[in-house]
Amino acid sequence: LERGQVAALERAWTARVAARASDPEAMIGLGLVRLYTFEREKAEGWFVRVERDSLASPRWQGAARAYRGVSLATRGEMARGDSVLAHGLDVARKAYDPGLEVRVAVMLARVRTLRGDVAGGQTLITQAESRAPPNDSLARAMLLCTRATIGFYAGGTTGVQMAQEGSRLARQLGDYRTAAVCTQWRGMQLQRAGYLTQAESVLVNSAADARRVGAHDVAAYSDQFRGFVLSQL
């Protein structure tokens, strides 16, 4: 998305899927293209194909189920998304893949928190932190960002530094979507703490990172909350 290579990737992955009996990597790639260009039902179709692929390893099946759960949740089907992610987490644990397990746990923790189960989200993140590979910087960024999210919904402002560190790690790795989300939560917590001018500046940065990779959903939410901050100013 960032480099304008979506069409080329789609052609390559479509050719691979047509030529092989099983290519879960290419199918997940095609699903992610559709997910990040906001055609979520088409994305879920690709993820389901991987879940039903008897030749795909549990690792790929767990990843596909996790992405489908995220897609369902982002289009408003929170209960279904929760259920699919919970199953995906079980698959990831059985696959003995700590990196995948942490990512699915993070996704599920966010959904649980958004559904009002803050304690459940906290429990999942605590478990995930104990499983995170020490050299997996992106997993650490996601954990920090999700801690900040949970902190906001718990009514506090303690997640400002966690969000800042998570964003820094994600930007170093070139994951600007994760960086934008982390920065967004930092801005929201700064607003809650009363630092309105700083919050407005941080939300500008969040939207800029999101637009850099075509994450218009993240940019829209940052802009919406920035408008709220400006109205307070």
C-alpha positions as CSV (number, residue, x, y, z in Angstrom):
1,L,0.0,0.0,0.0
2,E,2.8,2.4,1.0
3,R,4.8,1.8,-2.2
4,G,1.9,1.5,-4.6
5,Q,2.6,-2.2,-5.3
6,V,-0.9,-3.7,-4.4
7,A,-1.8,-4.5,-8.0
8,A,1.5,-6.3,-8.7
9,L,1.3,-8.3,-5.5
10,E,-2.3,-9.3,-6.3
11,R,-1.2,-10.6,-9.7
12,A,1.6,-12.6,-8.3
13,W,-0.4,-14.1,-5.5
14,T,-3.4,-14.9,-7.7
15,A,-1.0,-16.7,-10.1
16,R,0.4,-18.7,-7.2
17,V,-3.0,-19.7,-5.9
18,A,-4.0,-20.9,-9.3
19,A,-0.9,-22.9,-9.8
20,R,-0.6,-24.7,-6.5
21,A,-2.9,-27.1,-4.6
22,S,-2.2,-25.2,-1.4
23,D,-0.6,-21.8,-0.9
24,P,-1.9,-20.3,2.4
25,E,0.7,-17.5,2.3
26,A,-0.6,-16.2,-1.0
27,M,-4.3,-16.6,0.1
28,I,-3.6,-14.7,3.3
29,G,-1.8,-12.0,1.2
30,L,-4.8,-11.6,-1.0
31,G,-7.0,-11.4,2.0
32,L,-4.9,-8.7,3.6
33,V,-4.9,-6.7,0.4
34,R,-8.7,-6.7,0.5
35,L,-8.8,-6.1,4.3
36,Y,-6.6,-3.0,4.1
37,T,-8.5,-1.7,1.1
38,F,-11.7,-2.0,3.1
39,E,-13.4,-4.8,1.2
40,R,-13.7,-6.8,4.3
41,E,-16.2,-9.5,3.2
42,K,-14.0,-10.4,0.3
43,A,-11.0,-10.5,2.7
44,E,-12.9,-12.9,4.9
45,G,-13.5,-15.2,2.0
46,W,-9.8,-15.7,1.5
47,F,-9.2,-16.2,5.2
48,V,-11.9,-18.9,5.3
49,R,-10.2,-20.7,2.4
50,V,-7.1,-21.0,4.5
51,E,-9.0,-22.2,7.5
52,R,-10.6,-24.9,5.5
53,D,-7.3,-25.9,3.7
54,S,-6.4,-29.3,5.0
55,L,-2.9,-28.9,3.7
56,A,-2.3,-25.6,5.5
57,S,-0.3,-25.8,8.7
58,P,-1.9,-24.8,12.0
59,R,0.2,-21.7,12.0
60,W,-1.3,-20.5,8.8
61,Q,-4.8,-21.5,9.8
62,G,-4.4,-19.7,13.1
63,A,-3.3,-16.5,11.4
64,A,-6.1,-16.7,8.9
65,R,-8.7,-17.1,11.7
66,A,-7.2,-14.2,13.6
67,Y,-7.3,-11.8,10.6
68,R,-10.9,-12.9,9.9
69,G,-11.8,-12.1,13.5
70,V,-10.3,-8.7,13.2
71,S,-12.2,-8.1,9.9
72,L,-15.5,-9.1,11.6
73,A,-14.8,-6.8,14.6
74,T,-13.9,-3.8,12.5
75,R,-17.1,-4.0,10.5
76,G,-19.2,-4.1,13.7
77,E,-19.7,-7.8,14.3
78,M,-18.0,-7.7,17.6
79,A,-19.4,-10.9,19.1
80,R,-18.6,-13.0,16.0
81,G,-15.1,-11.4,15.9
82,D,-14.6,-12.3,19.6
83,S,-15.5,-15.9,19.0
84,V,-13.4,-16.3,15.9
85,L,-10.4,-14.7,17.6
86,A,-10.8,-16.9,20.7
87,H,-10.7,-20.0,18.4
88,G,-7.7,-18.5,16.6
89,L,-5.8,-18.1,19.9
90,D,-6.5,-21.7,20.7
91,V,-5.1,-22.8,17.3
92,A,-2.0,-20.6,17.8
93,R,-1.3,-22.1,21.2
94,K,-1.6,-25.7,19.8
95,A,0.7,-24.7,17.0
96,Y,3.4,-23.7,19.6
97,D,4.0,-20.4,17.9
98,P,4.5,-17.7,20.6
99,G,4.8,-14.9,18.1
100,L,1.4,-15.7,16.5
101,E,-0.1,-16.4,19.9
102,V,0.9,-12.9,21.1
103,R,-0.6,-11.2,18.0
104,V,-3.9,-13.0,18.3
105,A,-4.1,-12.4,22.0
106,V,-3.5,-8.6,21.4
107,M,-6.3,-8.6,18.8
108,L,-8.7,-10.5,21.1
109,A,-7.8,-8.2,24.1
110,R,-8.7,-5.1,22.1
111,V,-12.1,-6.6,21.1
112,R,-12.8,-7.7,24.6
113,T,-11.9,-4.2,25.9
114,L,-14.1,-2.5,23.3
115,R,-17.0,-4.8,24.3
116,G,-16.6,-3.6,27.9
117,D,-14.7,-6.5,29.3
118,V,-11.6,-4.5,30.5
119,A,-10.6,-7.1,33.0
120,G,-10.7,-9.8,30.3
121,G,-8.5,-7.6,28.1
122,Q,-6.0,-7.1,30.9
123,T,-5.8,-10.8,31.6
124,L,-5.1,-11.6,28.0
125,I,-2.4,-9.0,27.7
126,T,-0.7,-10.2,30.9
127,Q,-0.7,-13.8,29.6
128,A,0.6,-12.6,26.2
129,E,3.5,-10.6,27.8
130,S,4.7,-13.8,29.4
131,R,4.7,-15.5,26.0
132,A,6.3,-12.8,23.9
133,P,9.6,-13.8,22.3
134,P,12.3,-11.4,23.7
135,N,13.5,-10.3,20.3
136,D,10.1,-9.7,18.7
137,S,10.0,-5.8,18.8
138,L,6.7,-5.6,16.9
139,A,5.0,-7.9,19.4
140,R,6.3,-5.6,22.2
141,A,5.0,-2.6,20.3
142,M,1.6,-4.2,19.9
143,L,1.5,-5.1,23.6
144,L,2.4,-1.6,24.7
145,C,-0.2,-0.1,22.4
146,T,-2.9,-2.4,23.7
147,R,-2.0,-1.7,27.3
148,A,-2.5,2.0,26.5
149,T,-5.9,1.2,24.9
150,I,-7.0,-0.8,28.0
151,G,-5.7,2.0,30.3
152,F,-7.9,4.5,28.4
153,Y,-11.0,2.4,28.7
154,A,-10.2,1.8,32.4
155,G,-10.5,5.5,32.9
156,G,-6.9,6.3,33.5
157,T,-4.1,8.3,31.9
158,T,-1.2,5.9,32.7
159,G,-0.8,4.7,29.2
160,V,0.7,7.8,27.7
161,Q,4.3,6.6,28.0
162,M,3.4,3.1,26.9
163,A,1.7,4.4,23.8
164,Q,4.7,6.6,23.0
165,E,7.2,3.7,23.3
166,G,5.0,1.4,21.3
167,S,4.7,4.0,18.5
168,R,8.5,4.5,18.5
169,L,9.2,0.8,18.1
170,A,6.6,0.4,15.4
171,R,7.9,3.3,13.4
172,Q,11.5,1.9,13.7
173,L,10.1,-1.3,12.1
174,G,8.3,0.5,9.4
175,D,4.8,-0.5,10.6
176,Y,3.1,2.8,10.3
177,R,-0.4,1.5,10.9
178,T,0.6,0.2,14.3
179,A,2.5,3.4,15.0
180,A,-0.6,5.5,14.0
181,V,-2.9,3.5,16.3
182,C,-0.4,3.8,19.3
183,T,0.0,7.6,18.7
184,Q,-3.8,7.9,18.5
185,W,-4.2,6.4,22.0
186,R,-1.5,8.6,23.3
187,G,-3.3,11.7,22.0
188,M,-6.6,10.5,23.5
189,Q,-5.0,10.0,26.9
190,L,-3.3,13.4,26.7
191,Q,-6.7,15.0,26.1
192,R,-8.1,13.2,29.1
193,A,-5.2,14.5,31.2
194,G,-6.0,18.0,30.1
195,Y,-3.0,18.6,27.8
196,L,-5.1,19.7,24.9
197,T,-2.5,21.5,22.7
198,Q,-0.1,18.5,23.0
199,A,-3.0,16.1,22.3
200,E,-3.9,18.0,19.1
201,S,-0.3,17.8,17.8
202,V,0.0,14.1,18.6
203,L,-3.3,13.4,16.7
204,V,-2.0,15.2,13.7
205,N,1.0,12.9,13.7
206,S,-1.2,9.8,14.1
207,A,-3.3,10.8,11.1
208,A,-0.1,11.5,9.0
209,D,1.3,8.0,9.8
210,A,-2.0,6.4,8.9
211,R,-2.3,8.2,5.6
212,R,1.2,7.2,4.7
213,V,0.1,3.6,4.4
214,G,-3.5,4.2,3.3
215,A,-4.9,3.4,6.7
216,H,-7.8,5.8,6.1
217,D,-9.9,4.1,8.9
218,V,-7.2,5.0,11.5
219,A,-6.7,8.5,10.0
220,A,-10.5,9.2,10.1
221,Y,-10.7,8.3,13.8
222,S,-7.6,10.4,14.7
223,D,-9.1,13.4,12.7
224,Q,-12.5,12.9,14.4
225,F,-10.9,13.0,17.9
226,R,-8.7,15.9,16.9
227,G,-11.8,17.8,16.0
228,F,-13.2,17.1,19.5
229,V,-9.9,18.5,21.0
230,L,-10.0,21.6,18.8
231,S,-13.6,22.2,19.9
232,Q,-12.4,22.1,23.5
233,L,-9.5,24.5,22.7
